[in-house]
Amino acid sequence: MFILKLIFKNAFRHKLRTWLTISGITIAILAFGLLRTVISTWYSGVESSSATRLITRNSISLVFFLPLSYEEKIRHVPGVKYVSRDCWFGGIYIDEKHFFPNFAVDPKNYLPLVPEFLVPDDQQAAFIRDRKGALAGRKIVEKYHWKIGDTIALKGTIFPGTWEFVLRAIYHGREKGTDETFFLLHWDYLNERLKKTSPHRADQVGFYFIGVTSPNLASEVSQSIDKMFRNSLAETLTETEKAFQLGFISMSEAIVIAIQMVSFVVIIIIMAVMANTMAMTARERFGEYAVMKTLGFSARHLAVLIFGESMIIAMIGCAAGVAATFPVAKAFGQALDNYFPSFNVATETIYMDIGAAVLVGLVAAIVPAWRAIQIRIADGLRRIG
């Protein structure tokens, strides 16, 4: 108890230095937490991917379409439970700044594939019935103050023209990390209009969204589908939803790596600041440590004092940094809502914050503790006065 009391007194003996160091650690932990949250959000789509969902696309590139005739053939592959025609619509609402992902889908087969989208039964039925109907996520509905029955106009980019849809359903995410910014429309409605305006683009599918009966069959089903269309005019590449998501992330891998490096550099910088603080503190107290040695304090006691002081400063800064991370992350997520539809601080990020603070506290105290233990009593007493 005496040692603990002495540690606290030592930690706040030089109040200005201590609070400046704590402030630095708080800012560093806050920055580290935000950067790690950006990384975890970047991979959130991968983490939420289902092992029973596959994506079949053109083997050349996602920008090339597949024939509609492939659907029935895929449906008869053993192990396939659902097949939904999907297509990136690429519509713009108001202007480019108001971006949200919008897809043309086959509602009857798509909705059973996404149980994480919670849609009221009556709204789901209305969406399926109305070919001009649309299903939107809660976040974009709240952002634009839409309500059921509203007409929403999107300006086509991939499919030119002005497209009007009626909001028939709103979905909520089953889990906190579920993306609630999707806007879904009927593939059949898109195809009908293309038959009139661009017949050569009709009866084509961007990709097929497939549900299998068991995760163990994913590899076998993928191989069967790709083998079926080998040497055809539109060969396919079938992969798990997770692999599909990772393919998108790999396009921005350099950015992710840069963010990871910056997050660790922040910790290294604050570690140097903390080490300097502890070095100054220990240097000022060499005379005290010599007196303590003459009173019978062992090297272990001195090490406990120095490491304890360092850890208290580091953990107070960590607690303040973690507490600040949540409101700052919320504000950051709202400011970048178009880019991060679900910006939440993960539990793993908090553990990493704590681990980083512990590392800073321990590393910063190593050299001061070693010097205090090694100093001879006579040399230390010369520093007094």
N, C-alpha and C positions, 0 to 999 in steps of 0.2 A: 504493500500500500504506500509506503514511504517513497519507494522508487517511482511509482506511478505518479504520485503528487509532484515529485521533483521533475519528472519528464514534462508534465504540463507547464510547470513554472518556467522551465528552460525554454520550452517552445514559444512562449509569449513574453519572454524577457525583453526582446527587442521588437516591440509591437509593430512599428512601421514596416520593418523588414519582413516580419512574419506575414502580415496581411497583404503586402505586395506579392510575396511568393505564393500565398494562397490564391490571390486573384489571378496570377499567371497560370497556376494549375487549373483553376476553374475554367478559364478561357480555353486552355489547351484541351481539357477533357470535353468541353462543349463542342469545340471544333472537331475533335476526334469522333465524338458520338454522331455528329451530323454527317460527317464524311462516310462513316460506316453505315449509317442509315440510308444514304444515297446508294451505296453499293448493295445493301440488302434489298432495297426497293427495286433496283435494276434487275435483280434475280428473282423477284417475287413471283413473276409469271412462271418461271421454271419450277419454283418450289410448290406452286399450287397446281401444277400439271397432274393429270390423272394417268395412271398406268394402263387404263383400259381404253384410252383414246389414241387414235392414229390420225395422221394427216397424209393424204395422197395428193401429190402435186406433180406438175410436169418436171421431168428429170433434168431438163435444161435450166429452167429458172422458174421462179414463182410468177413472173410476169407473163409467161405463156400459159394458155388455157388448155383445158382437157375437154374432150367431147362429152356431151350429155349421155351418150350411149354407154359410157363406162359404168354408169350408176348401177344398172341391173346386174351387170357382170360381177361387180364388187359385192353386191348384196347377196349373191349366191356363193360366195367364198365361205367355206366352213369356219365357224368362229365369229363371223360378223353378225352383230346384233342390230346396229343402226347405221344408216348412211345418210348424211346430209349434204346437199349441194351448198357450197359456200363460195362467196366471191367478195373480194375487197371492193367496196363501192366507191370510196374516196370522195364523198360529197362534202361540200363546204357550207357551213351555216354562218350566215351574215358575211364573214370574211375569214381569211386564213388564220387570224389570231384566235378564232373560236373553234379550235380543233377538237374533235373527239372521234374515236374509231367507229366507223359504220360499215356493216357487212350486210350483204344480201344472203339470206339463208332459207332453208326449207324448214319452217317452224315445227311441223309435226315430228320431224326426226331430230331437229337440232335441240329443242328444249329438253327431251329426255337425256341428252348427252351432257347437259350442264346442270346437274342437281344443285350446284352452288348458287344458281340464280333462282331466287325464291319469287314466284309470280302467283298472285291470287288466281284461283281457278276461273272465276268469271272473266277476269282480264285476259287470261291466257286463251280462253275460248274465243273471246272477241278478237284478239290478235290473229288467231289462226283463221277465223272466218273472213276477215276483211283483207283483201289482197293489197290494198293501199295502206293497211295498218302498219304500225311501228311499235317496237318494244324498246324502251329506253331505261338506262340505269338511274338509280335514285340520285346520284350526285349531279348528273347533267340536268335532270328534271328540276332539282332545287336551284341549280345555278341559273337556269334560264326561266324559272318560274312557270314551267309548263304544267298543264293539267290534262287529265284524260279528256279526249275529244278535240284537243287543239290540232290545228293544221300546221305542220312544220315543213318549210321549204328548204331543200338543199340544192346547191348549185353543183352540177356534175362536173367532174374533171376527167375521169376515165370514160365516163358515159355522159357526153355533153347534154346540156339542157337544164331546165329547172324542173325539179322533181318534188312533188308535194305528197306528204304522208300524213296520216291521221294517227295521233298517239292513242293506242288502244290498251297498252299495258306498261306497267312500271315494275322493274325487278329490284330486289334488295339482295345484298350478298349474304350468304349463309355464314361466312366467317369474316372477321375484321379485315383481312387482307384481300378479299374478293374485289376485283375491278368492277366498279359501278358506273363506268363511263361509256359502256357500249351502246350503240344505237343499231338496232336490227330491223331489217325490212324484208319483204318477200322476194325471193329469187324469181318466183313465177311472174310477179308484176314487172320486174326488171326485164325478164325475157320476153314478155308479151310486147312491151314497148320497143324493145330492140328489133323484134320481127317487123315492126312497121317502119322504124327509122333507120336501122342498120342491120338488115337481114343477114349479112355475112358474119355478124358478131353474135347472132342468136344461137341458142342451144349449146352454149359453151359454159364451162364451170371453172372457176378460179382454182378451187381445190376441193377435195372430198374430205369431210370430217366424219370419221368412222369410230364406232363404238364396238369393242369386242367383248365376248362373253366372259373372258378371264384374262388377267394380266399375263398369265403364262403362255397365252396364245399369241401375244403381240408380235413376236419375232416371226412365228410361223405364218401368220396372216399377212404380214408385210411382205415376206418373200413370195407368197402365193400370188398376191396382187401384182407385184412388179414382174413376176415371171409370166403372168397372163398377158401383159401388154408389151413384153419384150419384142423388139423388132417391128413395132407398130409405128405409125406416123407420129404418135404422141406417147413416148415411153414415160413411165411413171417412176417416182421415188416416194416410197412409203416409209415413214418414220414415226416414232412415238411423238406425242405432243411435246414432251420435255426436250427431245432432240431438235424438234422444229423451233422451239423457243430459243434454245441455245444457239441455233444457227443465226437468229436475228441478233442476239447479244454479241456473237463473235464479230459482227460487222463493226461494233463499237468497242472492241476489246481493248484497244489502246487507251481509250478514255477511262475505262474501268481500272486498268493497271495504273494509270497516272493518279487517279483518285486514291487508290490503295497506297501508293508510294507517299503521297502527300500526307495521308493520315498517320503514317509511321514517322515521317519527318517531324510532324508536330510534336509527337511524344519524345523524340530524340532531343528536340530543342528545349522543351520544358525540363527534360532530364538534366540537361546541361545547366539550366538556370537553377534548378533545385540543388544540384551538386555544388554550384558556386556558393549558394546560401549556406549550406551545411559546412563547407570548407571555411568560410568566414567565421561561422559560429564556433567551430572547433578550434580555430587558430586563436580566437579571443579567449578561450577557456583553458588553454594548455596549463596555465598556472593553477587553475582550480582542479584540473585533473591530477596534477602532481600532488596537491594537498590531499585530495581524496585517496590517492595511493598510499600516502603516509598514514592515513587513518584506517587503512585496511581494506579499502575497496579493491576488488580484483579487476583484472582485465575484462572479465565477463560483465561486471557491473557497468563499467564504462561503455562497453559495446551496447548494452541494453539501453543506456541513457541516450546515446547518439542515434541508434536505430529507432528507438521509440519516438524521439523528437521528430525525426525525419518522417516516420510513418504517420504521426498525428497531423503534421502539416499537409502531407500528401492526401490523406483520407478526408480531411475537412474540405480541401479543394475539390476532391473527387465528388463528395456528396453534393457540394454546391453546383458543380458542373453537370452532374446527372439530373439534379432537380431542375436546372435551367434548360436541359436538352428537350424536355417534353413540350413546354410552351413555344420554344424557339422552333422546334421541328414542326409543330402544328402550323405556326405562322409561315414557315418556309414552304410547307406543303401547299398551303392555300395560295401563296404567291405564285407557285409553279404548278398549279392544278392541272394545266394542260399537258404537262410533261410527266408528272408523278400522280396518277389517279389515286394511289393509295400510299401515303407517306406516313408510315407508323414506325416508332422506335421499337425494335425487336428486343426480346429478352436477352438474346445473345450479345447485342450491342452493349447492354448494361453490364453484362459479365466482362466484356472486353474493356470497358471503361474502368471497372474495378481492378482488373488484372493489370492494366496499364499504370494505374495509380500506385498499386503495390510495387510494381517493377521500378517505377520512378523513385519511390521512397526507399527501397532497398539499395538500388544502385548508387543513389546520391549519398548514402551514408557509409559506403564501403571504405573509401579512402580516408575520410575524417576519423572513422572508428579505428582504422589500422594505425594512423599516425598518433592518435591519443593513446593507444595501447603500447606503441613502441617508444614513446618519449620517456626519457629517464627522469626520475624525480628531481635530480639536481638541475637538469636543463629546464624543466618546467618551473621550478621555483625561481629561477633567474628572471622569468617573464613577469613575475608579480611586481607591481609598482612601476 
